[in-house]
């Protein structure tokens, strides 16, 4: 379960679902253009990008990245294919397994379900941004100490949600840990190790 804004159905431009449907109907009649254009819906000017590539600038781990991307490119694809940040993993590619979890303005999101163009102007944190120099972040070290991984493929997503949980509540209960990690799926079944790592991390932070 993602901890997102209740208005998640609105775009960054503040367009409601109803307005989005109106825009979709209008754009059918608009000739294909490479650069951005503007259409007016109910007196509001809405920028329309594509279908060709447009410049997209993202702030990831406090660093600026720029690439020419089609508007349909997801944040996950941009991170992995264009910026060589491969910590977020592609598994289900439909917002169910949690392997591609990153922080967007400090909140967990599935990177496969966010368009890169919509992530502009926002702070993105991936698992690569958690390390402190050559030292792993405390939550990463606790995962290692508790053998909370087998193949490790899904581990970055679990770690990002764990960090969010501990930042929000430094000493969650075991039940809160179980609920906080419920949006993730581990094919190796190492849930016990991950929950133990979180319990130990919470105890240490509480001490």
Secondary structure, 3 states (H helix, E strand, C coil): CCCCCCCCCCCCCCCCHHHHHHHHHHHCCCCCECCCEEEEECCEEEEECCECEEEEEEEECCEEEEEEEECCCEHHHHHHHHCCCCCCCCCCCCCCCCCCEEEECCEEEEHHHCEHHHHCCCEEECHHHCCECCECCHHHHHHHHCCCCCCCCCHHHHHHHHHHHHHHCCCCCHHHHHHHCCCCCCCCCCHHHHHHHHHHHHHHHHC
